[in-house]
Amino acid sequence: MTGTAAIVPGPRTPAVEGEPGEAAWADYVATARQLDGVRRAAATAAGEQARSVAAAREELAGVRERLAPQQARLRELGVPAISLVPTPPEVTESARTMAGGPAAVLAGLRSARDWAEAADDTLAARGLPRLARWPARPRNLLVYGPLALVFPLLQLMVFLATGTGPVSVGALVLGLPMPAVAFMAGWLAIGRLFRPRPEDRLDRTPRFGALVCLIPALLMTAGLVLAMLPG
């Protein structure tokens, strides 16, 4: 028997993908990337829309807080309630403006807030042009000052009319609590005349007001007492 060499099979070479397979893989990768881009864009749009909705709700609450005291103030000034309700054409126009989605609603609410702020300024300055925006002390002096001078001037007139006597003494005694009365009247008048906006705080300058109300009374009392003393 003639010996023959055994043939050992070598490792198989993997089949090389042809052009159709490579093209299909490239199409798959491109499609996957497009889908991922669409998904990311949709997620971004949804997030922006959610933020716009939240901001619009917050803005709406702020506008309502502004409009409520304005409506009450206008009713106090004699404006009919029917005039404070939007008309059907105004409602239709507003609905058309809001049709652009949450972003359009948010823009409209911000415009409404600006209008409400302008209305606050107008109502605050009603009857007292520009005084509501003055610094607190000069503005309040226009209220405390005249009230502080009322009774001291009355005391002076009584003294000049009656001279030294029981009437003048009685006027001096009655004048003792008058600085406190003038201060309280000024405190209330400032709150009535200079109404702040909802987010602002009205500064009545109480220490300054008390000083303004006290000094004229002290000076007048001291002057009258000296005038009544026997020469």
TORPA-4810 file (N, C-alpha, C, O; in nm, 3 decimals):
<nodes>
NODE_1_0.087_-0.119_0.000_0.000_0.000_0.000_0.088_0.121_0.000_0.174_0.140_0.086_M
NODE_2_0.065_0.201_-0.099_0.149_0.319_-0.114_0.098_0.427_-0.022_-0.021_0.457_-0.022_T
NODE_3_0.186_0.488_0.059_0.142_0.594_0.155_0.117_0.725_0.085_0.196_0.771_0.003_G
NODE_4_0.010_0.781_0.118_-0.024_0.913_0.061_-0.037_1.012_0.175_-0.083_0.977_0.284_T
NODE_5_0.003_1.134_0.150_-0.005_1.240_0.254_-0.148_1.282_0.274_-0.222_1.308_0.179_A
NODE_6_-0.188_1.288_0.402_-0.325_1.332_0.433_-0.339_1.482_0.411_-0.252_1.560_0.450_A
NODE_7_-0.446_1.520_0.350_-0.472_1.663_0.321_-0.558_1.720_0.433_-0.671_1.678_0.453_I
NODE_8_-0.502_1.818_0.505_-0.575_1.882_0.617_-0.641_2.008_0.565_-0.573_2.095_0.511_V
NODE_9_-0.773_2.021_0.579_-0.841_2.142_0.528_-0.802_2.265_0.609_-0.800_2.259_0.732_P
NODE_10_-0.773_2.373_0.544_-0.737_2.499_0.612_-0.860_2.576_0.655_-0.972_2.538_0.621_G
NODE_11_-0.841_2.686_0.729_-0.955_2.768_0.775_-1.027_2.834_0.659_-0.968_2.874_0.559_P
NODE_12_-1.159_2.843_0.677_-1.239_2.903_0.571_-1.229_3.055_0.575_-1.232_3.117_0.681_R
NODE_13_-1.219_3.110_0.461_-1.215_3.257_0.450_-1.357_3.310_0.447_-1.437_3.266_0.364_T
NODE_14_-1.390_3.405_0.538_-1.528_3.456_0.539_-1.561_3.524_0.408_-1.478_3.586_0.343_P
NODE_15_-1.684_3.509_0.374_-1.729_3.568_0.247_-1.734_3.722_0.260_-1.786_3.775_0.358_A
NODE_16_-1.683_3.787_0.165_-1.682_3.933_0.162_-1.815_3.983_0.109_-1.864_3.940_0.005_V
NODE_17_-1.873_4.078_0.188_-2.003_4.130_0.146_-1.989_4.207_0.017_-1.892_4.280_-0.006_E
NODE_18_-2.082_4.190_-0.062_-2.080_4.259_-0.188_-2.138_4.398_-0.178_-2.175_4.440_-0.069_G
NODE_19_-2.148_4.470_-0.285_-2.197_4.606_-0.291_-2.342_4.619_-0.243_-2.371_4.716_-0.172_E
NODE_20_-2.432_4.529_-0.276_-2.571_4.543_-0.228_-2.580_4.544_-0.076_-2.658_4.621_-0.021_P
NODE_21_-2.504_4.461_-0.007_-2.507_4.458_0.139_-2.456_4.586_0.201_-2.513_4.636_0.297_G
NODE_22_-2.349_4.639_0.147_-2.294_4.764_0.199_-2.393_4.880_0.181_-2.407_4.963_0.270_E
NODE_23_-2.458_4.885_0.069_-2.555_4.992_0.043_-2.674_4.982_0.138_-2.724_5.083_0.187_A
NODE_24_-2.719_4.858_0.164_-2.831_4.841_0.257_-2.793_4.885_0.397_-2.872_4.950_0.467_A
NODE_25_-2.671_4.850_0.439_-2.625_4.892_0.572_-2.615_5.044_0.583_-2.653_5.102_0.685_W
NODE_26_-2.564_5.108_0.481_-2.553_5.254_0.481_-2.691_5.319_0.488_-2.710_5.418_0.558_A
NODE_27_-2.787_5.263_0.413_-2.923_5.316_0.418_-2.983_5.301_0.557_-3.052_5.389_0.607_D
NODE_28_-2.955_5.187_0.619_-3.007_5.163_0.754_-2.951_5.264_0.854_-3.024_5.320_0.935_Y
NODE_29_-2.820_5.287_0.847_-2.756_5.382_0.939_-2.811_5.523_0.917_-2.839_5.595_1.013_V
NODE_30_-2.827_5.562_0.791_-2.879_5.696_0.761_-3.022_5.712_0.812_-3.058_5.815_0.868_A
NODE_31_-3.102_5.607_0.792_-3.241_5.613_0.841_-3.246_5.621_0.992_-3.326_5.696_1.048_T
NODE_32_-3.159_5.543_1.059_-3.156_5.548_1.205_-3.117_5.686_1.255_-3.173_5.736_1.353_A
NODE_33_-3.021_5.748_1.188_-2.981_5.883_1.228_-3.093_5.984_1.207_-3.115_6.072_1.290_R
NODE_34_-3.164_5.969_1.097_-3.276_6.060_1.072_-3.385_6.043_1.178_-3.440_6.141_1.229_Q
NODE_35_-3.414_5.918_1.211_-3.516_5.893_1.313_-3.472_5.949_1.449_-3.554_6.004_1.523_L
NODE_36_-3.344_5.935_1.480_-3.295_5.991_1.606_-3.304_6.143_1.606_-3.338_6.204_1.708_D
NODE_37_-3.274_6.204_1.491_-3.287_6.349_1.482_-3.431_6.394_1.499_-3.459_6.493_1.566_G
NODE_38_-3.524_6.319_1.435_-3.666_6.352_1.450_-3.710_6.337_1.595_-3.784_6.420_1.648_V
NODE_39_-3.663_6.229_1.659_-3.700_6.207_1.800_-3.649_6.320_1.889_-3.721_6.370_1.975_R
NODE_40_-3.523_6.359_1.866_-3.467_6.467_1.947_-3.541_6.599_1.922_-3.569_6.674_2.016_R
NODE_41_-3.572_6.627_1.795_-3.644_6.750_1.764_-3.782_6.750_1.828_-3.828_6.852_1.880_A
NODE_42_-3.850_6.633_1.824_-3.982_6.624_1.884_-3.974_6.643_2.036_-4.059_6.709_2.095_A
NODE_43_-3.871_6.583_2.098_-3.855_6.600_2.243_-3.826_6.745_2.278_-3.878_6.797_2.377_A
NODE_44_-3.742_6.811_2.198_-3.712_6.952_2.223_-3.837_7.039_2.208_-3.863_7.127_2.290_T
NODE_45_-3.913_7.013_2.101_-4.036_7.091_2.080_-4.136_7.068_2.193_-4.201_7.162_2.239_A
NODE_46_-4.147_6.942_2.237_-4.240_6.914_2.347_-4.195_6.984_2.475_-4.277_7.036_2.550_A
NODE_47_-4.063_6.984_2.500_-4.013_7.053_2.619_-4.037_7.203_2.613_-4.077_7.263_2.713_G
NODE_48_-4.013_7.262_2.497_-4.037_7.406_2.482_-4.185_7.439_2.498_-4.221_7.540_2.558_E
NODE_49_-4.270_7.353_2.444_-4.413_7.377_2.457_-4.457_7.366_2.603_-4.539_7.445_2.650_Q
NODE_50_-4.402_7.267_2.674_-4.437_7.254_2.816_-4.390_7.375_2.896_-4.461_7.423_2.984_A
NODE_51_-4.270_7.424_2.865_-4.221_7.543_2.935_-4.307_7.665_2.901_-4.334_7.748_2.988_R
NODE_52_-4.349_7.676_2.776_-4.435_7.788_2.738_-4.570_7.781_2.810_-4.623_7.884_2.853_S
NODE_53_-4.624_7.661_2.822_-4.752_7.645_2.892_-4.738_7.684_3.039_-4.823_7.754_3.094_V
NODE_54_-4.629_7.638_3.103_-4.608_7.672_3.244_-4.589_7.822_3.262_-4.644_7.882_3.354_A
NODE_55_-4.511_7.883_3.172_-4.490_8.028_3.181_-4.619_8.104_3.157_-4.645_8.206_3.221_A
NODE_56_-4.701_8.054_3.063_-4.829_8.121_3.035_-4.922_8.113_3.155_-4.993_8.209_3.186_A
NODE_57_-4.924_7.999_3.223_-5.009_7.987_3.342_-4.963_8.083_3.451_-5.045_8.147_3.517_R
NODE_58_-4.833_8.092_3.470_-4.780_8.184_3.572_-4.811_8.329_3.535_-4.848_8.410_3.621_E
NODE_59_-4.796_8.361_3.407_-4.824_8.497_3.362_-4.973_8.529_3.378_-5.009_8.640_3.416_E
NODE_60_-5.058_8.432_3.349_-5.202_8.452_3.362_-5.240_8.481_3.508_-5.322_8.567_3.535_L
NODE_61_-5.178_8.407_3.600_-5.207_8.432_3.742_-5.164_8.573_3.782_-5.235_8.641_3.856_A
NODE_62_-5.049_8.618_3.732_-5.004_8.753_3.764_-5.095_8.860_3.707_-5.122_8.960_3.772_G
NODE_63_-5.141_8.839_3.584_-5.231_8.937_3.521_-5.363_8.944_3.598_-5.417_9.052_3.619_V
NODE_64_-5.414_8.829_3.640_-5.539_8.829_3.716_-5.523_8.903_3.849_-5.613_8.975_3.892_R
NODE_65_-5.408_8.884_3.914_-5.384_8.955_4.040_-5.381_9.105_4.020_-5.423_9.181_4.107_E
NODE_66_-5.332_9.150_3.905_-5.329_9.293_3.878_-5.468_9.346_3.843_-5.506_9.455_3.885_R
NODE_67_-5.543_9.268_3.767_-5.672_9.318_3.718_-5.776_9.326_3.829_-5.864_9.413_3.825_L
NODE_68_-5.769_9.238_3.928_-5.871_9.238_4.033_-5.874_9.370_4.110_-5.982_9.429_4.122_A
NODE_69_-5.761_9.420_4.163_-5.769_9.550_4.232_-5.799_9.666_4.139_-5.861_9.764_4.180_P
NODE_70_-5.756_9.656_4.013_-5.789_9.762_3.918_-5.940_9.769_3.896_-5.998_9.877_3.891_Q
NODE_71_-6.002_9.652_3.882_-6.147_9.650_3.863_-6.218_9.710_3.983_-6.312_9.788_3.969_Q
NODE_72_-6.173_9.672_4.104_-6.234_9.728_4.224_-6.215_9.880_4.230_-6.307_9.953_4.267_A
NODE_73_-6.096_9.926_4.194_-6.068_10.070_4.196_-6.156_10.144_4.096_-6.209_10.251_4.127_R
NODE_74_-6.171_10.089_3.977_-6.254_10.153_3.876_-6.401_10.155_3.917_-6.473_10.251_3.889_L
NODE_75_-6.446_10.049_3.985_-6.584_10.049_4.033_-6.604_10.158_4.139_-6.709_10.222_4.144_R
NODE_76_-6.501_10.179_4.223_-6.510_10.286_4.323_-6.518_10.423_4.257_-6.581_10.514_4.309_E
NODE_77_-6.453_10.436_4.141_-6.454_10.564_4.070_-6.579_10.584_3.987_-6.593_10.685_3.919_L
NODE_78_-6.671_10.487_3.991_-6.798_10.503_3.922_-6.806_10.443_3.784_-6.901_10.471_3.710_G
NODE_79_-6.709_10.360_3.745_-6.714_10.298_3.613_-6.816_10.184_3.617_-6.808_10.100_3.706_V
NODE_80_-6.910_10.178_3.523_-7.010_10.069_3.524_-6.944_9.933_3.505_-6.842_9.921_3.437_P
NODE_81_-7.004_9.832_3.565_-6.948_9.697_3.556_-6.947_9.647_3.412_-6.856_9.573_3.373_A
NODE_82_-7.048_9.685_3.333_-7.055_9.638_3.195_-6.938_9.690_3.112_-6.898_9.626_3.014_I
NODE_83_-6.883_9.804_3.152_-6.770_9.861_3.077_-6.640_9.786_3.105_-6.543_9.802_3.031_S
NODE_84_-6.638_9.705_3.209_-6.518_9.631_3.244_-6.517_9.490_3.186_-6.423_9.414_3.210_L
NODE_85_-6.619_9.456_3.109_-6.630_9.324_3.046_-6.595_9.337_2.899_-6.645_9.428_2.833_V
NODE_86_-6.509_9.249_2.843_-6.474_9.260_2.701_-6.595_9.236_2.611_-6.681_9.154_2.642_P
NODE_87_-6.598_9.307_2.502_-6.707_9.292_2.405_-6.682_9.168_2.318_-6.569_9.121_2.311_T
NODE_88_-6.786_9.115_2.252_-6.766_8.999_2.164_-6.660_9.020_2.056_-6.580_8.929_2.034_P
NODE_89_-6.655_9.135_1.988_-6.545_9.153_1.891_-6.407_9.146_1.955_-6.313_9.093_1.896_P
NODE_90_-6.394_9.200_2.076_-6.264_9.193_2.144_-6.228_9.049_2.179_-6.113_9.008_2.167_E
NODE_91_-6.327_8.972_2.222_-6.302_8.831_2.252_-6.261_8.755_2.127_-6.169_8.672_2.131_V
NODE_92_-6.328_8.783_2.015_-6.295_8.715_1.889_-6.153_8.749_1.844_-6.078_8.662_1.802_T
NODE_93_-6.117_8.876_1.854_-5.983_8.918_1.814_-5.877_8.854_1.903_-5.772_8.813_1.855_E
NODE_94_-5.904_8.847_2.032_-5.808_8.784_2.123_-5.793_8.636_2.093_-5.682_8.582_2.096_S
NODE_95_-5.905_8.568_2.064_-5.898_8.425_2.031_-5.819_8.403_1.904_-5.744_8.305_1.893_A
NODE_96_-5.834_8.492_1.806_-5.757_8.479_1.682_-5.608_8.498_1.710_-5.524_8.431_1.650_R
NODE_97_-5.576_8.589_1.799_-5.435_8.612_1.832_-5.375_8.493_1.904_-5.257_8.462_1.885_T
NODE_98_-5.454_8.426_1.987_-5.403_8.314_2.066_-5.399_8.183_1.989_-5.357_8.081_2.044_M
NODE_99_-5.441_8.183_1.863_-5.447_8.058_1.787_-5.309_8.004_1.752_-5.299_7.892_1.701_A
NODE_100_-5.204_8.079_1.777_-5.070_8.034_1.740_-5.006_7.939_1.838_-4.890_7.902_1.820_G
NODE_101_-5.077_7.898_1.942_-5.021_7.803_2.037_-4.973_7.870_2.165_-4.994_7.989_2.185_G
NODE_102_-4.908_7.791_2.252_-4.866_7.845_2.383_-4.774_7.966_2.372_-4.782_8.057_2.454_P
NODE_103_-4.686_7.968_2.272_-4.595_8.082_2.259_-4.672_8.210_2.231_-4.641_8.315_2.286_A
NODE_104_-4.774_8.201_2.144_-4.855_8.319_2.115_-4.936_8.362_2.236_-4.952_8.482_2.262_A
NODE_105_-4.986_8.265_2.311_-5.060_8.297_2.434_-4.970_8.368_2.534_-5.011_8.466_2.596_V
NODE_106_-4.848_8.318_2.549_-4.754_8.380_2.642_-4.721_8.523_2.601_-4.715_8.612_2.685_L
NODE_107_-4.701_8.544_2.471_-4.673_8.679_2.423_-4.791_8.772_2.449_-4.773_8.887_2.489_A
NODE_108_-4.912_8.722_2.426_-5.030_8.804_2.452_-5.046_8.838_2.599_-5.085_8.950_2.633_G
NODE_109_-5.017_8.743_2.687_-5.027_8.768_2.830_-4.922_8.868_2.877_-4.949_8.950_2.965_L
NODE_110_-4.804_8.862_2.819_-4.702_8.960_2.855_-4.742_9.100_2.810_-4.716_9.198_2.880_R
NODE_111_-4.804_9.109_2.695_-4.855_9.240_2.652_-4.964_9.289_2.746_-4.970_9.407_2.779_S
NODE_112_-5.050_9.198_2.789_-5.155_9.236_2.884_-5.095_9.282_3.016_-5.147_9.374_3.079_A
NODE_113_-4.986_9.218_3.058_-4.920_9.262_3.182_-4.866_9.403_3.168_-4.877_9.484_3.260_R
NODE_114_-4.807_9.434_3.052_-4.757_9.570_3.030_-4.871_9.672_3.034_-4.856_9.780_3.091_D
NODE_115_-4.984_9.636_2.974_-5.099_9.727_2.978_-5.148_9.744_3.122_-5.186_9.854_3.162_W
NODE_116_-5.148_9.636_3.198_-5.194_9.645_3.337_-5.101_9.733_3.420_-5.147_9.809_3.506_A
NODE_117_-4.970_9.724_3.395_-4.876_9.809_3.467_-4.899_9.956_3.432_-4.894_10.043_3.519_E
NODE_118_-4.923_9.984_3.304_-4.951_10.122_3.265_-5.080_10.171_3.329_-5.090_10.287_3.370_A
NODE_119_-5.179_10.083_3.339_-5.305_10.122_3.404_-5.284_10.148_3.552_-5.346_10.238_3.609_A
NODE_120_-5.197_10.069_3.617_-5.166_10.093_3.758_-5.107_10.232_3.778_-5.144_10.304_3.870_D
NODE_121_-5.014_10.268_3.691_-4.953_10.401_3.702_-5.057_10.511_3.683_-5.055_10.612_3.752_D
NODE_122_-5.148_10.489_3.589_-5.251_10.590_3.564_-5.344_10.604_3.684_-5.378_10.715_3.724_T
NODE_123_-5.385_10.491_3.740_-5.475_10.496_3.856_-5.405_10.554_3.978_-5.467_10.625_4.058_L
NODE_124_-5.277_10.522_3.993_-5.204_10.574_4.110_-5.190_10.725_4.104_-5.189_10.791_4.208_A
NODE_125_-5.180_10.780_3.983_-5.162_10.924_3.969_-5.291_10.998_3.942_-5.289_11.119_3.916_A
NODE_126_-5.404_10.929_3.949_-5.532_10.993_3.919_-5.560_11.105_4.018_-5.558_11.084_4.139_R
NODE_127_-5.585_11.226_3.966_-5.617_11.341_4.050_-5.495_11.408_4.108_-5.505_11.523_4.152_G
NODE_128_-5.381_11.342_4.111_-5.258_11.400_4.164_-5.145_11.370_4.065_-5.061_11.284_4.091_L
NODE_129_-5.143_11.440_3.952_-5.046_11.407_3.848_-4.903_11.412_3.900_-4.860_11.510_3.961_P
NODE_130_-4.832_11.306_3.876_-4.689_11.291_3.904_-4.655_11.284_4.053_-4.543_11.245_4.087_R
NODE_131_-4.745_11.321_4.141_-4.711_11.320_4.283_-4.690_11.178_4.335_-4.608_11.156_4.425_L
NODE_132_-4.762_11.083_4.279_-4.749_10.946_4.326_-4.610_10.890_4.302_-4.569_10.794_4.368_A
NODE_133_-4.537_10.947_4.207_-4.403_10.897_4.176_-4.293_10.980_4.243_-4.175_10.954_4.222_R
NODE_134_-4.329_11.077_4.323_-4.229_11.155_4.394_-4.160_11.069_4.499_-4.213_10.964_4.538_W
NODE_135_-4.042_11.112_4.547_-3.983_11.046_4.664_-4.077_11.052_4.783_-4.159_11.144_4.793_P
NODE_136_-4.067_10.956_4.873_-4.167_10.940_4.978_-4.176_11.062_5.069_-4.287_11.108_5.098_A
NODE_137_-4.065_11.116_5.115_-4.071_11.227_5.212_-4.130_11.355_5.153_-4.221_11.411_5.213_R
NODE_138_-4.081_11.404_5.038_-4.145_11.524_4.982_-4.293_11.503_4.951_-4.375_11.593_4.971_P
NODE_139_-4.327_11.385_4.902_-4.468_11.357_4.870_-4.553_11.358_4.997_-4.659_11.419_4.999_R
NODE_140_-4.506_11.290_5.101_-4.584_11.282_5.225_-4.587_11.416_5.299_-4.681_11.444_5.373_N
NODE_141_-4.485_11.499_5.278_-4.485_11.631_5.341_-4.602_11.715_5.293_-4.654_11.798_5.368_L
NODE_142_-4.644_11.694_5.170_-4.760_11.767_5.118_-4.889_11.729_5.191_-4.987_11.803_5.184_L
NODE_143_-4.888_11.616_5.259_-5.006_11.574_5.335_-4.989_11.605_5.483_-5.076_11.666_5.545_V
NODE_144_-4.876_11.562_5.540_-4.854_11.586_5.683_-4.844_11.735_5.715_-4.896_11.781_5.817_Y
NODE_145_-4.777_11.810_5.628_-4.752_11.951_5.657_-4.877_12.033_5.679_-4.892_12.094_5.785_G
NODE_146_-4.970_12.039_5.583_-5.092_12.118_5.605_-5.173_12.073_5.725_-5.228_12.155_5.798_P
NODE_147_-5.181_11.941_5.746_-5.257_11.893_5.861_-5.191_11.935_5.993_-5.259_11.963_6.091_L
NODE_148_-5.057_11.938_5.994_-4.987_11.977_6.115_-5.005_12.125_6.147_-4.992_12.164_6.263_A
NODE_149_-5.035_12.207_6.047_-5.047_12.352_6.069_-5.189_12.397_6.102_-5.209_12.511_6.145_L
NODE_150_-5.287_12.309_6.083_-5.427_12.352_6.099_-5.454_12.401_6.241_-5.495_12.515_6.259_V
NODE_151_-5.431_12.317_6.341_-5.468_12.358_6.477_-5.375_12.464_6.534_-5.424_12.554_6.603_F
NODE_152_-5.244_12.459_6.511_-5.162_12.571_6.559_-5.207_12.706_6.504_-5.204_12.806_6.577_P
NODE_153_-5.250_12.711_6.380_-5.300_12.838_6.326_-5.431_12.878_6.393_-5.455_12.996_6.417_L
NODE_154_-5.515_12.780_6.424_-5.639_12.811_6.497_-5.607_12.865_6.637_-5.671_12.959_6.684_L
NODE_155_-5.508_12.805_6.702_-5.468_12.855_6.834_-5.419_13.000_6.826_-5.450_13.082_6.911_Q
NODE_156_-5.342_13.029_6.722_-5.291_13.165_6.706_-5.406_13.263_6.682_-5.406_13.373_6.737_L
NODE_157_-5.502_13.223_6.600_-5.616_13.311_6.573_-5.697_13.335_6.700_-5.743_13.446_6.724_M
NODE_158_-5.716_13.230_6.780_-5.790_13.246_6.906_-5.716_13.341_6.999_-5.777_13.426_7.063_V
NODE_159_-5.585_13.327_7.007_-5.507_13.413_7.096_-5.512_13.558_7.049_-5.526_13.650_7.130_F
NODE_160_-5.500_13.579_6.918_-5.506_13.716_6.867_-5.644_13.778_6.887_-5.656_13.899_6.903_L
NODE_161_-5.747_13.694_6.884_-5.883_13.747_6.898_-5.922_13.771_7.043_-5.994_13.867_7.072_A
NODE_162_-5.877_13.687_7.133_-5.922_13.696_7.273_-5.814_13.741_7.369_-5.843_13.784_7.480_T
NODE_163_-5.688_13.732_7.327_-5.580_13.770_7.416_-5.559_13.666_7.525_-5.607_13.553_7.516_G
NODE_164_-5.486_13.708_7.628_-5.460_13.617_7.739_-5.587_13.598_7.820_-5.643_13.693_7.874_T
NODE_165_-5.632_13.475_7.827_-5.756_13.449_7.899_-5.790_13.302_7.897_-5.714_13.221_7.844_G
NODE_166_-5.904_13.267_7.954_-5.942_13.125_7.961_-5.958_13.060_7.823_-5.928_12.942_7.807_P
NODE_167_-6.003_13.137_7.726_-6.023_13.078_7.593_-5.890_13.036_7.532_-5.878_12.927_7.476_V
NODE_168_-5.791_13.121_7.544_-5.659_13.087_7.490_-5.597_12.969_7.565_-5.533_12.883_7.505_S
NODE_169_-5.618_12.967_7.697_-5.566_12.855_7.776_-5.636_12.725_7.734_-5.572_12.621_7.722_V
NODE_170_-5.766_12.733_7.713_-5.839_12.614_7.668_-5.792_12.567_7.532_-5.784_12.447_7.506_G
NODE_171_-5.759_12.663_7.444_-5.707_12.625_7.313_-5.573_12.554_7.325_-5.543_12.461_7.250_A
NODE_172_-5.491_12.601_7.421_-5.363_12.534_7.442_-5.383_12.391_7.492_-5.314_12.299_7.447_L
NODE_173_-5.477_12.373_7.583_-5.502_12.238_7.636_-5.557_12.147_7.527_-5.517_12.031_7.515_V
NODE_174_-5.649_12.199_7.448_-5.704_12.117_7.340_-5.599_12.084_7.234_-5.612_11.984_7.163_L
NODE_175_-5.497_12.166_7.225_-5.395_12.142_7.124_-5.297_12.033_7.158_-5.219_11.991_7.072_G
NODE_176_-5.299_11.985_7.282_-5.201_11.883_7.321_-5.214_11.754_7.240_-5.111_11.701_7.197_L
NODE_177_-5.334_11.700_7.218_-5.341_11.576_7.139_-5.347_11.598_6.988_-5.352_11.502_6.911_P
NODE_178_-5.346_11.724_6.946_-5.365_11.751_6.803_-5.252_11.697_6.714_-5.282_11.656_6.602_M
NODE_179_-5.126_11.695_6.757_-5.024_11.633_6.670_-5.054_11.487_6.637_-5.033_11.442_6.525_P
NODE_180_-5.103_11.412_6.737_-5.138_11.272_6.711_-5.255_11.263_6.614_-5.258_11.176_6.527_A
NODE_181_-5.353_11.353_6.630_-5.468_11.352_6.539_-5.423_11.386_6.397_-5.468_11.322_6.301_V
NODE_182_-5.336_11.485_6.384_-5.287_11.523_6.251_-5.207_11.408_6.188_-5.217_11.384_6.067_A
NODE_183_-5.129_11.339_6.271_-5.050_11.228_6.217_-5.141_11.116_6.167_-5.119_11.063_6.058_F
NODE_184_-5.242_11.080_6.243_-5.332_10.973_6.200_-5.409_11.012_6.075_-5.431_10.931_5.985_M
NODE_185_-5.452_11.139_6.070_-5.523_11.184_5.950_-5.431_11.180_5.828_-5.474_11.142_5.719_A
NODE_186_-5.305_11.220_5.846_-5.210_11.214_5.736_-5.182_11.072_5.692_-5.170_11.044_5.573_G
NODE_187_-5.169_10.981_5.789_-5.146_10.840_5.759_-5.258_10.784_5.670_-5.232_10.717_5.570_W
NODE_188_-5.381_10.812_5.708_-5.494_10.763_5.630_-5.503_10.831_5.494_-5.535_10.767_5.394_L
NODE_189_-5.475_10.961_5.491_-5.485_11.034_5.365_-5.381_10.987_5.264_-5.409_10.978_5.145_A
NODE_190_-5.261_10.957_5.311_-5.156_10.909_5.220_-5.197_10.776_5.158_-5.179_10.754_5.038_I
NODE_191_-5.253_10.687_5.239_-5.299_10.560_5.185_-5.412_10.575_5.087_-5.428_10.494_4.996_G
NODE_192_-5.491_10.680_5.105_-5.604_10.703_5.015_-5.561_10.770_4.885_-5.612_10.739_4.778_R
NODE_193_-5.468_10.863_4.895_-5.429_10.943_4.779_-5.324_10.875_4.692_-5.327_10.888_4.570_L
NODE_194_-5.234_10.803_4.755_-5.120_10.746_4.681_-5.126_10.594_4.689_-5.046_10.533_4.761_F
NODE_195_-5.217_10.535_4.618_-5.230_10.390_4.622_-5.120_10.325_4.539_-5.103_10.359_4.421_R
NODE_196_-5.045_10.233_4.599_-4.936_10.170_4.523_-4.988_10.061_4.432_-5.104_10.020_4.440_P
NODE_197_-4.899_10.014_4.346_-4.930_9.897_4.265_-4.929_9.772_4.353_-4.873_9.775_4.462_R
NODE_198_-4.991_9.663_4.306_-5.003_9.545_4.393_-4.870_9.493_4.446_-4.864_9.446_4.560_P
NODE_199_-4.764_9.501_4.365_-4.637_9.446_4.411_-4.553_9.546_4.490_-4.448_9.511_4.542_E
NODE_200_-4.599_9.671_4.499_-4.525_9.775_4.570_-4.578_9.793_4.712_-4.689_9.751_4.745_D
NODE_201_-4.496_9.856_4.793_-4.535_9.887_4.931_-4.533_10.038_4.949_-4.435_10.104_4.917_R
NODE_202_-4.641_10.091_5.002_-4.652_10.235_5.022_-4.573_10.276_5.145_-4.595_10.225_5.255_L
NODE_203_-4.480_10.368_5.126_-4.398_10.418_5.237_-4.463_10.543_5.293_-4.463_10.648_5.229_D
NODE_204_-4.518_10.532_5.414_-4.583_10.647_5.478_-4.485_10.729_5.563_-4.526_10.828_5.623_R
NODE_205_-4.360_10.690_5.570_-4.257_10.760_5.648_-4.310_10.801_5.786_-4.322_10.920_5.813_T
NODE_206_-4.342_10.705_5.873_-4.408_10.739_6.000_-4.325_10.828_6.091_-4.379_10.921_6.151_P
NODE_207_-4.195_10.803_6.102_-4.113_10.888_6.189_-4.106_11.031_6.137_-4.119_11.128_6.212_R
NODE_208_-4.086_11.042_6.007_-4.083_11.175_5.947_-4.217_11.245_5.964_-4.221_11.364_5.996_F
NODE_209_-4.326_11.172_5.944_-4.458_11.232_5.959_-4.486_11.275_6.102_-4.543_11.382_6.124_G
NODE_210_-4.445_11.193_6.199_-4.466_11.231_6.339_-4.387_11.358_6.374_-4.436_11.444_6.446_A
NODE_211_-4.266_11.368_6.321_-4.185_11.487_6.347_-4.247_11.611_6.284_-4.251_11.718_6.345_L
NODE_212_-4.296_11.596_6.162_-4.359_11.710_6.094_-4.483_11.756_6.170_-4.509_11.876_6.179_V
NODE_213_-4.560_11.662_6.223_-4.682_11.699_6.295_-4.653_11.755_6.434_-4.733_11.831_6.488_C
NODE_214_-4.540_11.719_6.492_-4.510_11.760_6.629_-4.445_11.898_6.636_-4.475_11.976_6.727_L
NODE_215_-4.356_11.929_6.543_-4.278_12.054_6.554_-4.367_12.178_6.551_-4.349_12.264_6.638_I
NODE_216_-4.462_12.194_6.458_-4.545_12.316_6.461_-4.623_12.330_6.591_-4.638_12.441_6.643_P
NODE_217_-4.674_12.218_6.644_-4.751_12.226_6.769_-4.662_12.269_6.884_-4.703_12.351_6.967_A
NODE_218_-4.541_12.216_6.892_-4.450_12.254_7.001_-4.411_12.402_6.990_-4.411_12.473_7.090_L
NODE_219_-4.378_12.445_6.871_-4.338_12.585_6.854_-4.453_12.680_6.888_-4.433_12.781_6.955_L
NODE_220_-4.573_12.647_6.840_-4.686_12.735_6.869_-4.719_12.735_7.017_-4.747_12.841_7.074_M
NODE_221_-4.716_12.619_7.081_-4.746_12.613_7.224_-4.643_12.693_7.304_-4.679_12.769_7.394_T
NODE_222_-4.516_12.675_7.270_-4.412_12.749_7.342_-4.428_12.899_7.320_-4.413_12.977_7.414_A
NODE_223_-4.459_12.940_7.198_-4.476_13.083_7.171_-4.594_13.142_7.245_-4.585_13.252_7.299_G
NODE_224_-4.706_13.071_7.247_-4.824_13.122_7.316_-4.803_13.127_7.468_-4.848_13.221_7.534_L
NODE_225_-4.736_13.026_7.521_-4.709_13.027_7.665_-4.622_13.146_7.702_-4.647_13.213_7.801_V
NODE_226_-4.520_13.172_7.623_-4.434_13.288_7.650_-4.511_13.418_7.636_-4.489_13.513_7.712_L
NODE_227_-4.603_13.423_7.538_-4.681_13.545_7.520_-4.779_13.567_7.634_-4.813_13.682_7.665_A
NODE_228_-4.825_13.460_7.698_-4.921_13.473_7.808_-4.854_13.505_7.941_-4.920_13.552_8.034_M
NODE_229_-4.727_13.481_7.949_-4.659_13.510_8.076_-4.661_13.660_8.102_-4.644_13.740_8.009_L
NODE_230_-4.679_13.698_8.226_-4.679_13.842_8.256_-4.543_13.902_8.228_-4.439_13.844_8.261_P
NODE_231_-4.545_14.018_8.166_-4.420_14.085_8.131_-4.348_14.137_8.251_-4.241_14.196_8.237_G
</nodes>
